[in-house]
Amino acid sequence: MSQVNSLSKSEELINLENNHGAHNYHPLPVVLDKGEGVYVWDVEKKIYFDFLSAYSAVNQGHCHPRIVNALTEQAKKLTLTSRAFYNSQLGEYEKYITNYFGFDKVLPMNTGAEAVETALKLARKWAYEVKGIEHNLAKIIVCEGNFHGRTTTIISFSNDTDARDNFGPYTPGFTRIPYDDLDALREALEDKNIAAMLVEPIQGEAGVYTPNDNYISKAAAMCKEKNVLFMADEVQTGIARTGSLLAVCGNCNCEGHCEKQETYTRPDVLILGKALSGGAYPVSAVLADDAVMNVIQPGQHGSTFGGNPIAAAVAVEALEVVKDEKLAQNARKLGDLFRTEMKRIIGKTDLISRVRGKGLLNAIIINDHPSSTTAWEICVALKDNGLLAKPTHGNIIRFAPPLVITEEQLLACVAIIEKTILEFNKPI
């Protein structure tokens, strides 16, 4: 028998990717073929719990029937017109999403990185035309450990060497400060050329780095005092992931537009993506009020696919699902349970040093050096035991299941994690 014929279907498909695709990702060795709710199946029909949710893009669960139906029905009718013409879905979507989140205007894009780039351009144009900063001198405050995408401009203010090194020259105009450091922010805001602050309410890619409870609200207040735009990147933390509709909602138990909640820190610019479509289609959005958004005029920014009919139909249904199925509330309740269970497991082993997170965006810190392979090996063992997760920053494992998960399913996943951790025998 030839070597090719002795390979499994998964091995064949992995080889195809390795041989014909760019090596810009390092996936776990599993080839997925089907998804439903919290479950995915590989090409050999083995079932797994998905504990990554496509980096929080499938908050509503894999192949949610309502979202799939919205996509397919619209795809049968009209897929793309470009923005050279109006289409029958976009205006309805724009009205819906601006009401849902409480802003005057939305600028529709496709990916999270595109939405961040849009926000950066918006902030600069506002700085020159409204705030009065001298041309080409505007600066935007960003935080160390940030992850806002991998475009040339965004990596220019990243301190992730894998994303940044050897991609220069870099785009100027950014002031980087430590995350969760109000003193550093106060000092940076003394620069009269600061136009905006761009921040993640929780740094997901950095390992679910969760700041102090008052960091976001105080940072926003400090920005407002200096007439600086506060821009919240909620591409990963938004759409109910952290137990509220938005992470900037604080601790409110919201179901939809929550502007009136006392704990709500309202950003000047809100950046959304990922779960805005339930993972069914690339949809992102930048929301702001007229005083900011109206600096953008025809021809100054756009996207052929941004605001296309499929995206509009899918996003409305995806947001409806979040509200109707009370996914924020489920994330809040089960997130508390998950962290309690992880702390119980930590009490049994020195392999994990701590758990952190909010809602159903959590991470465990492996008690080993970030350059070690321990977290990767644990994720491979978790896969073998029927649960898919992925390490980040070397010794951190992120856990983020679809928000449709039930308590029974969550506890089954906790059992898999406990079994895997307690049986893992690599010396620490």
C-alpha positions as CSV (number, residue, x, y, z in Angstrom):
1,M,0.0,0.0,0.0
2,S,1.3,3.4,-0.9
3,Q,2.1,6.0,1.8
4,V,-0.6,8.3,0.5
5,N,-3.2,5.7,0.7
6,S,-2.2,4.8,4.3
7,L,-2.8,8.4,5.5
8,S,-6.0,9.3,7.2
9,K,-8.4,11.8,5.6
10,S,-7.3,14.4,8.2
11,E,-3.6,13.8,7.4
12,E,-4.3,14.2,3.7
13,L,-6.1,17.5,4.2
14,I,-3.5,18.8,6.5
15,N,-0.8,18.0,4.0
16,L,-2.8,19.8,1.3
17,E,-2.8,23.0,3.4
18,N,0.9,22.6,4.3
19,N,1.9,22.1,0.7
20,H,-0.3,24.7,-1.0
21,G,-1.1,27.3,1.6
22,A,1.0,30.0,3.2
23,H,2.2,29.0,6.6
24,N,0.8,32.1,8.4
25,Y,-1.1,30.0,11.0
26,H,-0.2,27.1,13.3
27,P,-3.5,25.1,13.7
28,L,-4.1,22.3,16.1
29,P,-4.0,19.0,14.2
30,V,-7.7,18.6,13.7
31,V,-9.7,19.0,10.4
32,L,-13.2,20.2,11.0
33,D,-16.0,19.4,8.6
34,K,-19.3,20.2,10.4
35,G,-20.6,22.4,13.2
36,E,-23.8,22.7,15.2
37,G,-24.3,24.7,18.3
38,V,-21.4,24.1,20.7
39,Y,-20.2,21.0,18.7
40,V,-17.9,20.4,15.8
41,W,-17.1,17.2,14.0
42,D,-13.8,16.3,12.2
43,V,-13.7,14.6,8.8
44,E,-13.4,11.2,10.6
45,K,-16.8,12.1,12.4
46,K,-15.3,12.5,15.8
47,I,-17.2,15.1,17.9
48,Y,-15.7,17.9,19.9
49,F,-16.8,20.7,22.1
50,D,-15.7,24.0,20.5
51,F,-14.1,26.1,23.3
52,L,-12.7,28.8,21.0
53,S,-15.8,29.8,19.0
54,A,-13.6,31.0,16.1
55,Y,-12.1,33.6,18.4
56,S,-15.6,34.6,19.6
57,A,-17.1,34.9,16.1
58,V,-19.7,32.1,16.7
59,N,-21.2,33.4,19.9
60,Q,-24.6,32.3,18.6
61,G,-23.3,28.8,18.0
62,H,-22.2,27.0,14.8
63,C,-24.7,27.2,11.9
64,H,-27.5,28.8,13.9
65,P,-30.6,28.0,11.8
66,R,-32.0,31.5,12.0
67,I,-28.8,33.1,10.8
68,V,-28.2,30.5,8.1
69,N,-31.7,31.0,6.9
70,A,-31.2,34.8,6.7
71,L,-28.0,34.3,4.7
72,T,-29.4,31.7,2.3
73,E,-32.7,33.5,1.7
74,Q,-30.9,36.8,0.9
75,A,-28.3,35.0,-1.2
76,K,-31.1,33.7,-3.4
77,K,-32.3,37.2,-4.0
78,L,-29.4,39.7,-4.2
79,T,-25.8,39.3,-3.0
80,L,-23.8,42.4,-3.9
81,T,-24.5,45.8,-5.6
82,S,-21.4,47.7,-4.4
83,R,-22.1,51.1,-2.8
84,A,-22.6,52.6,-6.3
85,F,-26.3,52.0,-5.7
86,Y,-28.7,51.7,-2.7
87,N,-29.9,48.2,-1.8
88,S,-33.0,47.1,0.0
89,Q,-31.3,45.7,3.1
90,L,-28.7,48.2,4.1
91,G,-30.9,51.1,5.4
92,E,-32.9,48.7,7.5
93,Y,-29.8,47.2,9.0
94,E,-28.3,50.7,9.6
95,K,-31.4,51.8,11.5
96,Y,-31.5,48.5,13.4
97,I,-27.9,48.5,14.6
98,T,-27.7,52.2,15.5
99,N,-30.9,51.8,17.6
100,Y,-29.5,48.6,19.1
101,F,-26.3,50.2,20.3
102,G,-27.5,53.8,20.7
103,F,-25.5,55.7,18.1
104,D,-26.4,58.1,15.3
105,K,-24.5,56.5,12.4
106,V,-22.8,53.3,11.4
107,L,-20.1,52.8,8.8
108,P,-20.3,49.1,7.6
109,M,-17.2,47.1,6.8
110,N,-16.3,43.4,6.6
111,T,-13.5,42.4,8.9
112,G,-12.4,43.5,12.4
113,A,-9.1,44.9,11.1
114,E,-10.9,46.9,8.5
115,A,-13.2,48.3,11.1
116,V,-10.2,49.3,13.3
117,E,-8.5,51.0,10.3
118,T,-11.8,52.8,9.6
119,A,-11.9,54.1,13.2
120,L,-8.2,55.2,13.0
121,K,-9.0,57.2,9.8
122,L,-12.2,58.6,11.4
123,A,-10.3,59.8,14.5
124,R,-7.6,61.5,12.5
125,K,-10.0,63.3,10.2
126,W,-12.0,64.4,13.3
127,A,-8.8,65.7,14.9
128,Y,-8.0,68.0,12.0
129,E,-11.4,69.1,11.0
130,V,-13.2,69.4,14.4
131,K,-10.6,69.4,17.2
132,G,-8.2,71.6,15.2
133,I,-5.0,69.7,15.6
134,E,-2.3,70.8,13.1
135,H,-2.3,68.8,9.9
136,N,-0.4,65.5,10.0
137,L,0.4,65.8,13.7
138,A,-2.5,63.8,15.3
139,K,-1.6,61.0,17.6
140,I,-3.6,58.1,18.9
141,I,-3.0,56.4,22.2
142,V,-2.8,52.6,22.2
143,C,-1.9,50.0,24.8
144,E,0.9,47.6,25.2
145,G,-0.2,44.0,24.5
146,N,-2.9,45.2,22.1
147,F,-4.2,43.1,19.3
148,H,-6.3,45.1,16.8
149,G,-5.4,43.1,13.6
150,R,-2.5,42.6,11.3
151,T,-2.6,45.4,8.7
152,T,0.5,47.5,8.2
153,T,-0.8,50.4,10.2
154,I,-2.1,48.3,13.1
155,I,1.2,46.3,13.5
156,S,3.0,49.6,13.6
157,F,1.8,50.1,17.1
158,S,1.9,46.4,18.2
159,N,4.6,45.0,20.5
160,D,3.9,41.4,19.3
161,T,7.2,40.6,17.6
162,D,5.6,37.9,15.4
163,A,3.1,40.3,14.0
164,R,5.5,43.2,13.7
165,D,9.1,42.2,13.0
166,N,10.4,42.7,9.4
167,F,7.2,44.3,8.1
168,G,8.5,47.9,8.4
169,P,8.7,50.7,7.7
170,Y,6.0,51.5,10.2
171,T,3.2,54.0,10.3
172,P,3.8,56.9,12.7
173,G,1.3,58.7,14.9
174,F,0.8,56.4,17.8
175,T,1.6,56.7,21.5
176,R,1.9,53.4,23.3
177,I,1.3,53.1,27.0
178,P,0.9,50.3,29.5
179,Y,-2.5,48.7,29.6
180,D,-4.6,49.2,32.8
181,D,-2.4,52.1,33.9
182,L,-4.3,55.4,34.5
183,D,-1.2,57.3,35.5
184,A,0.4,56.5,32.1
185,L,-2.8,57.6,30.4
186,R,-3.0,60.8,32.3
187,E,0.6,61.7,31.3
188,A,0.0,60.8,27.6
189,L,-3.1,62.9,27.5
190,E,-1.0,66.0,28.2
191,D,0.1,66.0,24.6
192,K,-2.1,68.5,22.8
193,N,-1.9,66.5,19.6
194,I,-3.7,63.4,21.0
195,A,-6.8,62.8,18.9
196,A,-8.1,59.5,20.4
197,M,-7.5,56.5,22.6
198,L,-8.0,53.0,21.1
199,V,-8.4,50.2,23.6
200,E,-9.8,46.7,24.1
201,P,-12.0,46.5,27.3
202,I,-10.4,43.1,27.8
203,Q,-7.2,42.2,25.9
204,G,-8.2,38.8,24.3
205,E,-5.2,37.9,22.3
206,A,-2.9,39.0,25.1
207,G,-4.4,36.1,27.1
208,V,-7.7,37.5,28.4
209,Y,-5.9,40.3,30.3
210,T,-8.8,41.7,32.3
211,P,-8.2,45.2,33.7
212,N,-9.3,46.7,37.0
213,D,-13.0,47.3,37.2
214,N,-12.7,51.0,37.0
215,Y,-10.1,51.2,34.3
216,I,-12.4,51.6,31.2
217,S,-14.8,54.1,32.9
218,K,-12.0,56.3,34.2
219,A,-10.0,56.1,31.0
220,A,-13.1,57.3,29.1
221,A,-13.7,60.1,31.5
222,M,-10.1,61.3,31.3
223,C,-10.3,61.3,27.5
224,K,-13.6,63.3,27.6
225,E,-11.9,65.9,29.8
226,K,-9.2,66.4,27.2
227,N,-11.5,66.4,24.2
228,V,-10.0,63.1,23.1
229,L,-12.1,60.4,21.4
230,F,-12.5,57.2,23.4
231,M,-12.6,54.3,20.9
232,A,-13.5,50.8,22.1
233,D,-12.5,47.8,20.1
234,E,-15.2,45.3,20.9
235,V,-14.5,43.0,17.9
236,Q,-13.9,40.1,20.3
237,T,-15.4,41.2,23.6
238,G,-18.7,42.6,22.1
239,I,-22.0,40.9,21.3
240,A,-22.6,39.3,24.7
241,R,-19.3,37.5,25.1
242,T,-18.4,39.0,28.5
243,G,-21.8,38.7,30.1
244,S,-23.2,42.1,28.9
245,L,-24.0,43.2,25.4
246,L,-20.7,45.1,25.4
247,A,-17.7,44.8,27.7
248,V,-17.9,48.5,28.2
249,C,-21.4,48.0,29.7
250,G,-19.6,47.1,33.0
251,N,-21.8,44.9,35.2
252,C,-25.2,45.6,33.8
253,N,-27.5,42.7,33.0
254,C,-28.4,44.1,29.6
255,E,-30.3,42.5,26.7
256,G,-29.9,45.2,24.0
257,H,-29.3,48.9,23.8
258,C,-28.1,49.8,27.3
259,E,-27.2,53.5,27.1
260,K,-29.4,54.3,30.1
261,Q,-27.6,51.7,32.3
262,E,-25.6,53.4,35.1
263,T,-22.6,51.2,34.5
264,Y,-22.4,51.9,30.8
265,T,-19.2,53.6,29.6
266,R,-20.3,55.0,26.3
267,P,-17.4,55.1,23.7
268,D,-17.2,57.9,21.2
269,V,-16.4,55.2,18.6
270,L,-17.5,51.6,18.9
271,I,-15.8,48.9,16.8
272,L,-17.6,45.6,16.2
273,G,-17.0,42.5,14.1
274,K,-16.8,38.7,14.5
275,A,-20.1,37.7,16.2
276,L,-21.9,40.6,14.5
277,S,-22.7,37.9,11.9
278,G,-22.6,34.8,14.1
279,G,-19.6,33.6,12.2
280,A,-21.7,33.1,9.0
281,Y,-20.3,36.0,7.0
282,P,-17.6,38.7,7.3
283,V,-19.4,41.7,8.9
284,S,-17.9,44.5,10.9
285,A,-19.1,48.0,11.9
286,V,-17.9,51.3,13.2
287,L,-20.5,53.3,15.2
288,A,-20.4,56.9,16.2
289,D,-22.6,60.0,16.6
290,D,-23.0,62.6,13.9
291,A,-20.4,64.9,15.5
292,V,-17.7,62.3,14.7
293,M,-19.1,60.3,11.7
294,N,-20.1,63.3,9.6
295,V,-16.4,64.1,8.9
296,I,-16.4,61.3,6.4
297,Q,-17.7,62.4,3.0
298,P,-18.3,60.5,-0.3
299,G,-15.2,59.1,-1.8
300,Q,-13.1,59.3,1.4
301,H,-13.6,55.8,2.7
302,G,-15.4,52.6,1.6
303,S,-15.4,49.0,0.7
304,T,-16.9,47.1,-2.3
305,F,-18.4,44.5,0.0
306,G,-19.1,46.8,3.0
307,G,-22.8,47.0,3.6
308,N,-23.8,44.4,1.1
309,P,-27.3,42.9,1.3
310,I,-26.2,39.5,2.7
311,A,-24.1,41.1,5.4
312,A,-27.0,43.4,6.4
313,A,-29.6,40.6,6.6
314,V,-27.2,38.3,8.5
315,A,-26.2,41.0,11.0
316,V,-29.8,41.9,11.9
317,E,-30.7,38.2,12.5
318,A,-27.4,37.6,14.5
319,L,-28.2,40.5,16.8
320,E,-31.8,39.3,17.2
321,V,-30.6,35.9,18.2
322,V,-28.4,37.4,20.9
323,K,-31.4,39.3,22.3
324,D,-34.1,36.6,21.9
325,E,-31.9,33.8,23.4
326,K,-30.6,36.0,26.2
327,L,-27.0,35.1,25.4
328,A,-25.5,37.9,27.5
329,Q,-27.3,36.6,30.6
330,N,-26.2,33.0,29.8
331,A,-22.6,34.1,29.4
332,R,-22.7,35.9,32.7
333,K,-24.2,33.0,34.7
334,L,-22.1,30.3,33.1
335,G,-18.9,32.4,33.2
336,D,-19.2,32.7,37.0
337,L,-19.7,28.9,37.2
338,F,-16.8,28.2,34.9
339,R,-14.3,30.3,36.9
340,T,-15.5,28.8,40.1
341,E,-14.9,25.3,38.7
342,M,-11.4,26.3,37.4
343,K,-10.5,27.6,40.8
344,R,-11.5,24.3,42.3
345,I,-9.3,22.5,39.8
346,I,-6.4,24.8,40.5
347,G,-6.6,23.7,44.1
348,K,-5.8,20.2,43.0
349,T,-2.7,20.9,40.8
350,D,0.3,23.2,40.5
351,L,0.0,23.0,36.7
352,I,-2.3,26.1,36.6
353,S,-1.5,29.2,38.4
354,R,-4.7,31.2,37.9
355,V,-7.9,31.7,35.9
356,R,-9.1,35.1,34.7
357,G,-11.8,36.5,32.5
358,K,-15.3,37.8,32.4
359,G,-18.5,36.1,31.1
360,L,-17.5,33.3,28.8
361,L,-14.2,34.9,27.8
362,N,-11.7,33.2,30.1
363,A,-8.1,31.9,30.2
364,I,-6.0,29.7,32.5
365,I,-2.4,30.5,33.0
366,I,-0.1,27.5,32.8
367,N,2.6,27.4,35.4
368,D,5.4,27.3,32.9
369,H,7.6,29.7,31.0
370,P,5.9,31.4,28.0
371,S,8.5,29.8,25.7
372,S,7.6,26.3,26.8
373,T,5.4,23.9,24.8
374,T,3.3,22.9,27.8
375,A,0.2,24.8,26.9
376,W,0.3,23.5,23.4
377,E,0.7,20.0,24.6
378,I,-2.3,20.4,27.0
379,C,-4.4,21.7,24.1
380,V,-3.5,18.6,22.0
381,A,-4.5,16.4,25.0
382,L,-7.7,18.4,25.4
383,K,-8.4,17.7,21.7
384,D,-7.8,14.0,22.2
385,N,-10.3,14.1,25.0
386,G,-12.9,15.9,22.9
387,L,-12.5,19.6,23.6
388,L,-10.9,22.2,21.3
389,A,-9.0,25.2,22.7
390,K,-5.8,27.1,21.6
391,P,-2.9,28.6,23.5
392,T,-1.9,32.2,23.2
393,H,1.3,33.9,24.3
394,G,2.9,30.6,25.1
395,N,1.6,29.6,28.5
396,I,-2.0,30.8,28.4
397,I,-5.0,28.8,27.2
398,R,-8.1,30.7,26.2
399,F,-11.5,29.2,26.8
400,A,-14.4,30.8,25.0
401,P,-17.3,28.4,24.1
402,P,-20.4,29.5,22.0
403,L,-22.7,31.4,24.3
404,V,-25.6,29.0,23.5
405,I,-23.8,26.4,25.7
406,T,-26.0,24.9,28.5
407,E,-24.9,24.4,32.1
408,E,-24.9,20.6,31.5
409,Q,-22.6,21.0,28.5
410,L,-20.4,23.4,30.4
411,L,-19.9,21.0,33.3
412,A,-19.1,18.2,30.8
413,C,-16.4,20.5,29.4
414,V,-15.1,21.2,32.9
415,A,-14.9,17.4,33.5
416,I,-12.8,17.1,30.3
417,I,-10.5,20.0,31.3
418,E,-10.1,18.5,34.8
419,K,-9.3,15.0,33.6
420,T,-6.8,16.4,31.1
421,I,-5.0,18.6,33.5
422,L,-4.8,16.1,36.3
423,E,-3.6,13.4,34.0
424,F,-1.0,15.6,32.3
425,N,2.3,14.3,33.5
426,K,4.9,16.7,32.0
427,P,7.2,17.8,34.8
428,I,6.8,21.5,35.7
